[in-house]
Amino acid sequence: MMWLWTSSLNFVLAILQLGFNLLVLIAVASDRRLHTNIHLLSTSLWVCNSITAIVTIFFSLNPSQCLEVPCFQHQQLPKQLVDMKSRSFAELEKFPALTTAILLNSTISLLTLLTIGFVHALARHNYHLSRSQLSRLIGSTWLLVTLLLLSDFFLIRLSRSFVLAVPFHLALLSVFLVLNLIIHPLNLIQLIISQRLNPEENSHTVRLKKDCATASLWLLLNSLSFIIIFMMVAWESKEKDQYNSIMGIEVAAFSVHCVANPLIAVIRDRQLERSLSRIIMRNKRPRTNHEEDLIIALMRDPPPPYTE
């Protein structure tokens, strides 16, 4: 019964997550004023959030199949590998697509935030990336994520389980998280020091400080989600029979940052908020008929008084 409630909650959060992230993507793509370095880099966050939402929707709609069909057959494995698998990550292997989507989301999010942190550090020294350099940065991020997923697949095929892939990937995510926790606070501290030394700030410095604060909020939420991933792995190491409800709750908690990140971006960026409002309200404008248009025109520009 608890599993059904968590599946329903995950489905609702996934629908909100998919809709909100797609709206932000459309708003950034449709407004040329939002084609800045930070907005274009952050599109990777919205894309991976949308991918995770799609996987979560299928996971929530058909949970029974996930429980009945394991991704590996115990009968085909040697006894040593079966014992190794039974001790760890057995539950994660029942949800291979969901586990991959969660690891993909965390990897892209942390790498994108790390790239944004380096761009902010360069911007503090008045070095701005060109559009081609930015495209290469985004392409390199996705290429690195693809290589990491291929290495995970190789480790899974090698060990016939997640016993090597998950610790390897979590170790890499830990390195990315530590680098993010160094560069983003350092950018904020340097901007605060420069503000005290030079109270008269220009528009570029104000914008940069606002973007650094937004990226720090994103990092805070992604750090909490990374802790949730560790909790999922920690529960796997315990001798328990029912993990389904626990994993459903943890997936719901993980999905919170996928909804909160674009929400924070919209709240802190007035231009993005206006673009999103125009998209939402485009079809909400009242339509008037010909008679109403004529009355409005006469009220706005009345005819001259009649004279003989």
C-alpha positions as a Markdown table, in Angstrom:
| # | Residue | x | y | z |
|---|---|---|---|---|
| 1 | Met | 0.0 | 0.0 | 0.0 |
| 2 | Met | 2.8 | 2.4 | 0.9 |
| 3 | Trp | 4.5 | 1.6 | -2.5 |
| 4 | Leu | 1.3 | 2.7 | -4.3 |
| 5 | Trp | 1.3 | 6.0 | -2.5 |
| 6 | Thr | 4.9 | 6.7 | -3.2 |
| 7 | Ser | 4.4 | 5.7 | -6.9 |
| 8 | Ser | 1.5 | 8.2 | -7.1 |
| 9 | Leu | 3.6 | 10.9 | -5.5 |
| 10 | Asn | 6.5 | 10.3 | -7.8 |
| 11 | Phe | 4.1 | 10.4 | -10.8 |
| 12 | Val | 2.7 | 13.8 | -9.8 |
| 13 | Leu | 6.2 | 15.2 | -9.1 |
| 14 | Ala | 7.5 | 13.9 | -12.4 |
| 15 | Ile | 4.6 | 15.6 | -14.3 |
| 16 | Leu | 5.4 | 18.9 | -12.6 |
| 17 | Gln | 9.1 | 18.4 | -13.2 |
| 18 | Leu | 8.6 | 17.7 | -16.9 |
| 19 | Gly | 6.2 | 20.5 | -17.5 |
| 20 | Phe | 8.1 | 23.2 | -15.6 |
| 21 | Asn | 11.5 | 22.3 | -17.1 |
| 22 | Leu | 10.1 | 22.2 | -20.6 |
| 23 | Leu | 8.5 | 25.6 | -20.1 |
| 24 | Val | 11.8 | 27.1 | -18.9 |
| 25 | Leu | 13.6 | 25.5 | -21.9 |
| 26 | Ile | 11.0 | 27.0 | -24.3 |
| 27 | Ala | 11.3 | 30.4 | -22.6 |
| 28 | Val | 15.1 | 30.4 | -23.0 |
| 29 | Ala | 15.0 | 29.3 | -26.6 |
| 30 | Ser | 12.3 | 31.8 | -27.6 |
| 31 | Asp | 13.9 | 35.0 | -26.1 |
| 32 | Arg | 17.1 | 36.1 | -27.6 |
| 33 | Arg | 17.8 | 38.3 | -24.6 |
| 34 | Leu | 18.2 | 35.1 | -22.6 |
| 35 | His | 20.9 | 33.7 | -24.9 |
| 36 | Thr | 23.6 | 34.5 | -22.3 |
| 37 | Asn | 26.4 | 32.2 | -21.2 |
| 38 | Ile | 24.7 | 31.3 | -17.9 |
| 39 | His | 21.3 | 30.7 | -19.5 |
| 40 | Leu | 22.7 | 28.5 | -22.2 |
| 41 | Leu | 24.8 | 26.5 | -19.8 |
| 42 | Ser | 21.8 | 26.0 | -17.5 |
| 43 | Thr | 19.8 | 24.4 | -20.3 |
| 44 | Ser | 21.8 | 21.2 | -19.6 |
| 45 | Leu | 20.2 | 21.2 | -16.2 |
| 46 | Trp | 16.7 | 21.5 | -17.6 |
| 47 | Val | 17.3 | 18.8 | -20.3 |
| 48 | Cys | 18.6 | 16.2 | -17.8 |
| 49 | Asn | 15.7 | 17.1 | -15.4 |
| 50 | Ser | 13.2 | 16.4 | -18.3 |
| 51 | Ile | 14.9 | 13.1 | -19.1 |
| 52 | Thr | 14.7 | 12.0 | -15.4 |
| 53 | Ala | 11.0 | 13.0 | -15.3 |
| 54 | Ile | 10.2 | 10.9 | -18.3 |
| 55 | Val | 11.9 | 7.8 | -16.8 |
| 56 | Thr | 10.2 | 8.4 | -13.5 |
| 57 | Ile | 6.8 | 8.7 | -15.2 |
| 58 | Phe | 7.2 | 5.2 | -16.8 |
| 59 | Phe | 8.6 | 3.9 | -13.5 |
| 60 | Ser | 5.6 | 5.1 | -11.6 |
| 61 | Leu | 3.0 | 3.9 | -14.1 |
| 62 | Asn | 4.3 | 0.3 | -14.2 |
| 63 | Pro | 6.0 | -0.4 | -10.9 |
| 64 | Ser | 4.9 | -4.1 | -10.8 |
| 65 | Gln | 6.9 | -5.0 | -13.9 |
| 66 | Cys | 10.0 | -3.4 | -12.3 |
| 67 | Leu | 9.5 | -5.7 | -9.3 |
| 68 | Glu | 8.8 | -8.8 | -11.2 |
| 69 | Val | 11.6 | -8.7 | -13.9 |
| 70 | Pro | 15.1 | -8.3 | -12.5 |
| 71 | Cys | 17.7 | -7.0 | -14.8 |
| 72 | Phe | 19.9 | -10.1 | -14.2 |
| 73 | Gln | 19.1 | -13.8 | -13.8 |
| 74 | His | 20.7 | -15.4 | -10.7 |
| 75 | Gln | 20.6 | -18.8 | -12.4 |
| 76 | Gln | 23.1 | -17.8 | -15.0 |
| 77 | Leu | 25.7 | -16.4 | -12.6 |
| 78 | Pro | 28.5 | -18.2 | -10.8 |
| 79 | Lys | 27.9 | -18.9 | -7.1 |
| 80 | Gln | 30.5 | -16.3 | -6.1 |
| 81 | Leu | 28.9 | -13.6 | -8.1 |
| 82 | Val | 25.5 | -14.5 | -6.8 |
| 83 | Asp | 26.7 | -14.2 | -3.2 |
| 84 | Met | 28.3 | -10.9 | -4.0 |
| 85 | Lys | 25.2 | -9.6 | -5.7 |
| 86 | Ser | 22.9 | -10.7 | -2.8 |
| 87 | Arg | 24.9 | -8.7 | -0.4 |
| 88 | Ser | 24.8 | -5.4 | -2.2 |
| 89 | Phe | 22.8 | -3.3 | -4.7 |
| 90 | Ala | 20.2 | -6.1 | -5.3 |
| 91 | Glu | 17.4 | -3.5 | -5.1 |
| 92 | Leu | 19.0 | -1.0 | -7.4 |
| 93 | Glu | 19.3 | -3.7 | -10.1 |
| 94 | Lys | 15.5 | -4.1 | -10.1 |
| 95 | Phe | 15.3 | -0.5 | -11.4 |
| 96 | Pro | 18.2 | -0.2 | -13.9 |
| 97 | Ala | 16.5 | 2.6 | -16.0 |
| 98 | Leu | 15.6 | 4.7 | -12.9 |
| 99 | Thr | 19.1 | 4.2 | -11.3 |
| 100 | Thr | 20.8 | 5.2 | -14.6 |
| 101 | Ala | 18.5 | 8.3 | -14.8 |
| 102 | Ile | 19.3 | 9.4 | -11.3 |
| 103 | Leu | 23.1 | 9.0 | -11.8 |
| 104 | Leu | 22.8 | 10.8 | -15.2 |
| 105 | Asn | 21.0 | 13.6 | -13.5 |
| 106 | Ser | 23.5 | 14.0 | -10.7 |
| 107 | Thr | 26.5 | 13.8 | -13.1 |
| 108 | Ile | 25.2 | 16.4 | -15.6 |
| 109 | Ser | 24.0 | 18.7 | -12.8 |
| 110 | Leu | 27.3 | 18.7 | -10.9 |
| 111 | Leu | 29.4 | 19.0 | -14.1 |
| 112 | Thr | 27.2 | 21.8 | -15.3 |
| 113 | Leu | 27.4 | 23.6 | -12.0 |
| 114 | Leu | 31.2 | 23.1 | -12.1 |
| 115 | Thr | 31.3 | 24.7 | -15.6 |
| 116 | Ile | 29.2 | 27.6 | -14.4 |
| 117 | Gly | 31.5 | 28.1 | -11.5 |
| 118 | Phe | 34.6 | 28.3 | -13.8 |
| 119 | Val | 32.7 | 30.7 | -16.1 |
| 120 | His | 31.9 | 32.9 | -13.1 |
| 121 | Ala | 35.5 | 32.8 | -12.1 |
| 122 | Leu | 36.6 | 33.9 | -15.5 |
| 123 | Ala | 33.9 | 36.6 | -15.6 |
| 124 | Arg | 35.3 | 38.1 | -12.4 |
| 125 | His | 38.5 | 38.8 | -14.3 |
| 126 | Asn | 36.5 | 40.3 | -17.2 |
| 127 | Tyr | 37.1 | 37.3 | -19.5 |
| 128 | His | 34.0 | 36.4 | -21.4 |
| 129 | Leu | 33.6 | 33.2 | -23.5 |
| 130 | Ser | 32.5 | 33.4 | -27.1 |
| 131 | Arg | 29.6 | 31.5 | -28.5 |
| 132 | Ser | 31.8 | 28.8 | -30.1 |
| 133 | Gln | 33.8 | 28.4 | -26.8 |
| 134 | Leu | 30.5 | 28.0 | -24.9 |
| 135 | Ser | 29.2 | 25.4 | -27.4 |
| 136 | Arg | 32.5 | 23.4 | -27.0 |
| 137 | Leu | 32.0 | 23.5 | -23.2 |
| 138 | Ile | 28.5 | 22.2 | -23.4 |
| 139 | Gly | 29.5 | 19.5 | -25.9 |
| 140 | Ser | 32.5 | 18.5 | -23.7 |
| 141 | Thr | 30.2 | 18.1 | -20.7 |
| 142 | Trp | 27.8 | 15.8 | -22.4 |
| 143 | Leu | 30.7 | 13.9 | -24.0 |
| 144 | Leu | 32.3 | 13.3 | -20.6 |
| 145 | Val | 28.9 | 12.1 | -19.2 |
| 146 | Thr | 28.6 | 9.7 | -22.1 |
| 147 | Leu | 32.0 | 8.3 | -21.4 |
| 148 | Leu | 31.2 | 7.9 | -17.7 |
| 149 | Leu | 28.0 | 6.0 | -18.6 |
| 150 | Leu | 29.9 | 3.7 | -21.0 |
| 151 | Ser | 32.4 | 3.0 | -18.2 |
| 152 | Asp | 29.6 | 2.1 | -15.9 |
| 153 | Phe | 28.1 | -0.2 | -18.5 |
| 154 | Phe | 31.5 | -1.9 | -18.9 |
| 155 | Leu | 31.9 | -2.4 | -15.1 |
| 156 | Ile | 28.3 | -3.8 | -15.0 |
| 157 | Arg | 29.1 | -6.3 | -17.8 |
| 158 | Leu | 32.4 | -7.1 | -16.1 |
| 159 | Ser | 31.0 | -7.8 | -12.6 |
| 160 | Arg | 27.5 | -8.9 | -13.7 |
| 161 | Ser | 26.0 | -6.5 | -11.1 |
| 162 | Phe | 26.2 | -2.9 | -9.9 |
| 163 | Val | 28.9 | -3.9 | -7.3 |
| 164 | Leu | 31.6 | -2.0 | -9.2 |
| 165 | Ala | 29.7 | 0.6 | -11.2 |
| 166 | Val | 27.8 | 2.3 | -8.3 |
| 167 | Pro | 30.9 | 2.9 | -6.0 |
| 168 | Phe | 33.0 | 4.0 | -9.0 |
| 169 | His | 30.3 | 6.5 | -10.1 |
| 170 | Leu | 29.7 | 7.8 | -6.6 |
| 171 | Ala | 33.4 | 8.4 | -6.1 |
| 172 | Leu | 33.5 | 10.5 | -9.2 |
| 173 | Leu | 30.4 | 12.4 | -8.1 |
| 174 | Ser | 32.1 | 13.1 | -4.8 |
| 175 | Val | 35.1 | 14.6 | -6.6 |
| 176 | Phe | 32.7 | 16.9 | -8.6 |
| 177 | Leu | 30.8 | 17.9 | -5.5 |
| 178 | Val | 34.0 | 18.8 | -3.6 |
| 179 | Leu | 35.2 | 20.9 | -6.6 |
| 180 | Asn | 31.8 | 22.7 | -6.7 |
| 181 | Leu | 31.9 | 23.3 | -2.9 |
| 182 | Ile | 35.3 | 25.0 | -3.4 |
| 183 | Ile | 34.7 | 27.2 | -6.5 |
| 184 | His | 31.2 | 28.6 | -5.8 |
| 185 | Pro | 31.8 | 29.9 | -2.3 |
| 186 | Leu | 35.2 | 31.2 | -3.5 |
| 187 | Asn | 33.4 | 33.2 | -6.2 |
| 188 | Leu | 30.9 | 34.7 | -3.8 |
| 189 | Ile | 33.7 | 35.6 | -1.3 |
| 190 | Gln | 35.7 | 37.3 | -4.0 |
| 191 | Leu | 32.7 | 39.3 | -5.1 |
| 192 | Ile | 31.9 | 40.4 | -1.6 |
| 193 | Ile | 35.5 | 41.5 | -1.0 |
| 194 | Ser | 35.5 | 43.4 | -4.3 |
| 195 | Gln | 32.2 | 45.1 | -3.3 |
| 196 | Arg | 33.7 | 46.3 | 0.0 |
| 197 | Leu | 36.8 | 47.6 | -1.8 |
| 198 | Asn | 34.7 | 49.3 | -4.5 |
| 199 | Pro | 31.2 | 50.2 | -3.2 |
| 200 | Glu | 30.3 | 51.7 | -6.6 |
| 201 | Glu | 29.3 | 48.5 | -8.5 |
| 202 | Asn | 28.5 | 48.4 | -12.2 |
| 203 | Ser | 25.7 | 46.4 | -13.8 |
| 204 | His | 28.0 | 43.6 | -14.7 |
| 205 | Thr | 29.2 | 43.0 | -11.1 |
| 206 | Val | 25.6 | 43.1 | -9.8 |
| 207 | Arg | 24.5 | 40.6 | -12.4 |
| 208 | Leu | 27.5 | 38.4 | -11.7 |
| 209 | Lys | 26.8 | 38.4 | -8.0 |
| 210 | Lys | 23.2 | 37.5 | -8.6 |
| 211 | Asp | 24.1 | 34.6 | -10.9 |
| 212 | Cys | 26.7 | 33.3 | -8.4 |
| 213 | Ala | 24.0 | 33.3 | -5.7 |
| 214 | Thr | 21.6 | 31.5 | -7.9 |
| 215 | Ala | 24.2 | 28.8 | -8.8 |
| 216 | Ser | 25.0 | 28.4 | -5.1 |
| 217 | Leu | 21.4 | 27.7 | -4.3 |
| 218 | Trp | 21.3 | 25.1 | -7.1 |
| 219 | Leu | 24.4 | 23.6 | -5.7 |
| 220 | Leu | 22.8 | 23.4 | -2.2 |
| 221 | Leu | 19.8 | 21.5 | -3.6 |
| 222 | Asn | 22.0 | 19.2 | -5.7 |
| 223 | Ser | 24.2 | 18.5 | -2.6 |
| 224 | Leu | 21.1 | 17.4 | -0.7 |
| 225 | Ser | 20.1 | 15.1 | -3.6 |
| 226 | Phe | 23.6 | 13.6 | -3.6 |
| 227 | Ile | 23.2 | 12.8 | 0.0 |
| 228 | Ile | 19.9 | 11.1 | -0.9 |
| 229 | Ile | 21.8 | 8.9 | -3.4 |
| 230 | Phe | 24.2 | 7.8 | -0.6 |
| 231 | Met | 21.2 | 7.0 | 1.6 |
| 232 | Met | 19.8 | 4.8 | -1.2 |
| 233 | Val | 23.1 | 2.9 | -1.3 |
| 234 | Ala | 23.3 | 2.8 | 2.5 |
| 235 | Trp | 19.9 | 1.1 | 2.8 |
| 236 | Glu | 21.1 | -1.5 | 0.3 |
| 237 | Ser | 23.8 | -2.7 | 2.7 |
| 238 | Lys | 21.3 | -3.6 | 5.4 |
| 239 | Glu | 19.6 | -6.9 | 5.9 |
| 240 | Lys | 16.0 | -5.9 | 5.1 |
| 241 | Asp | 13.3 | -7.5 | 2.9 |
| 242 | Gln | 11.3 | -4.4 | 1.8 |
| 243 | Tyr | 13.1 | -1.6 | 0.1 |
| 244 | Asn | 10.4 | -0.6 | -2.4 |
| 245 | Ser | 8.6 | 2.0 | -0.2 |
| 246 | Ile | 11.9 | 3.5 | 1.0 |
| 247 | Met | 13.3 | 3.8 | -2.5 |
| 248 | Gly | 10.0 | 5.4 | -3.7 |
| 249 | Ile | 10.3 | 8.0 | -0.9 |
| 250 | Glu | 13.9 | 8.7 | -1.7 |
| 251 | Val | 13.2 | 9.1 | -5.4 |
| 252 | Ala | 10.4 | 11.6 | -4.5 |
| 253 | Ala | 12.9 | 13.5 | -2.3 |
| 254 | Phe | 15.5 | 13.4 | -5.2 |
| 255 | Ser | 12.9 | 14.9 | -7.6 |
| 256 | Val | 12.4 | 18.0 | -5.4 |
| 257 | His | 15.6 | 19.7 | -6.7 |
| 258 | Cys | 14.5 | 19.0 | -10.3 |
| 259 | Val | 11.4 | 21.1 | -9.6 |
| 260 | Ala | 13.1 | 23.7 | -7.3 |
| 261 | Asn | 16.1 | 24.5 | -9.5 |
| 262 | Pro | 14.0 | 26.0 | -12.4 |
| 263 | Leu | 11.7 | 27.6 | -9.9 |
| 264 | Ile | 14.7 | 29.4 | -8.3 |
| 265 | Ala | 15.9 | 30.5 | -11.7 |
| 266 | Val | 12.5 | 32.0 | -12.5 |
| 267 | Ile | 12.2 | 33.7 | -9.1 |
| 268 | Arg | 15.6 | 35.3 | -9.3 |
| 269 | Asp | 15.6 | 36.2 | -13.0 |
| 270 | Arg | 13.0 | 38.9 | -14.0 |
| 271 | Gln | 13.7 | 38.5 | -17.7 |
| 272 | Leu | 13.2 | 34.8 | -17.5 |
| 273 | Glu | 10.0 | 35.4 | -15.5 |
| 274 | Arg | 8.7 | 37.8 | -18.1 |
| 275 | Ser | 9.5 | 35.4 | -21.0 |
| 276 | Leu | 7.7 | 32.6 | -19.1 |
| 277 | Ser | 4.7 | 34.8 | -18.4 |
| 278 | Arg | 4.4 | 35.7 | -22.1 |
| 279 | Ile | 4.4 | 32.0 | -23.1 |
| 280 | Ile | 1.8 | 31.0 | -20.5 |
| 281 | Met | -0.5 | 34.1 | -21.1 |
| 282 | Arg | -0.2 | 34.0 | -24.9 |
| 283 | Asn | -3.4 | 32.1 | -25.4 |
| 284 | Lys | -5.1 | 33.7 | -22.4 |
| 285 | Arg | -5.8 | 37.1 | -23.9 |
| 286 | Pro | -9.5 | 37.8 | -24.5 |
| 287 | Arg | -10.7 | 38.0 | -28.1 |
| 288 | Thr | -13.1 | 40.7 | -29.1 |
| 289 | Asn | -15.6 | 40.6 | -32.0 |
| 290 | His | -15.9 | 43.3 | -34.7 |
| 291 | Glu | -18.6 | 45.3 | -32.9 |
| 292 | Glu | -16.5 | 45.4 | -29.7 |
| 293 | Asp | -13.5 | 46.6 | -31.7 |
| 294 | Leu | -15.5 | 49.4 | -33.2 |
| 295 | Ile | -16.8 | 50.5 | -29.8 |
| 296 | Ile | -13.3 | 50.5 | -28.4 |
| 297 | Ala | -12.0 | 52.5 | -31.3 |
| 298 | Leu | -14.7 | 55.1 | -31.0 |
| 299 | Met | -14.1 | 55.4 | -27.3 |
| 300 | Arg | -10.4 | 55.9 | -27.9 |
| 301 | Asp | -10.8 | 58.3 | -30.8 |
| 302 | Pro | -14.3 | 59.8 | -30.8 |
| 303 | Pro | -15.6 | 61.5 | -34.0 |
| 304 | Pro | -15.5 | 65.3 | -34.3 |
| 305 | Pro | -18.7 | 67.2 | -33.2 |
| 306 | Tyr | -21.4 | 67.7 | -35.8 |
| 307 | Thr | -21.5 | 71.2 | -37.3 |
| 308 | Glu | -23.9 | 72.6 | -40.0 |
